[in-house]
């Protein structure tokens, strides 16, 4: 890291633009809170004129707006560590951030723009992100981490599919494209979680690192890839015809990921919020998978409720846990969080639980409470980390 960063050049770059995690974590968390607040306002009967239908705007922006910002911040920061090549910074980073911000505005505000213009802005974000990630990986032949490039490319294709279906008036297919994108984001959680949770658990609890089991890893990752494939097939085959297969596949995902998560010893982490929060988020994958399996085979739980276990619990839970840790580590600070951040982690855990309870016993108050806890969690993150993200590293090093 020291060899690729010139301290004098770094001083000429505003701290916010020195690494990708800084603007994307700050803006992503802020946008997540604002987007959820607007959605709750819609649910309360307020009329808000979005560029997209309100329900589609909410679903799209939580994945391709909020989620993608955090993914971009994480991957474009990590690639510098992986490759030893200087990551995107300065005006190039500013350009990507502004393009992402523009896309959020024109998706959210009804400016009467053609859908093609909105689509082009969204595609531009993906193209710049994929190019910036892939170039250093290919340059140093680090093919192991190229796995993220096809996943992002598939997400871009699904985003384009969403807009095309919306243009064609096929709302159900547009929602299906978003569901597939959610499953790809969870795939990132599966991959990244498998890499970092055992290591962070060992470091945070001063215990031995668990050695991965090749058999468990093959079942966990393989079954999940299979579920994504079966879900993709429902674009062409009736979901009713696939319900039995999908139910069995999701049951296998639930079982295999439960075994994987148990092997990581979550019980040793209860005193370390930066670690138990990772485990709590990951456990929402087998719980969500069980919910998905039941939603395809019974009436015990709705498909929407099961999907929200994955989004609020696994996706968003992992986001908050990771950005709370990464922001400290990459800004030269000790991995010790304050009470505000601990409160944020508890708020988001509560939001996931309340969202599940709401799905089982529908009541509007529960939905508003879950959304309110989500807003509070990320507002607390912004409050706690604003100074961390906008000022130079605490250890005086560049970056």
Beta strands, then each sheet from edge to edge (+ up, - down):
end
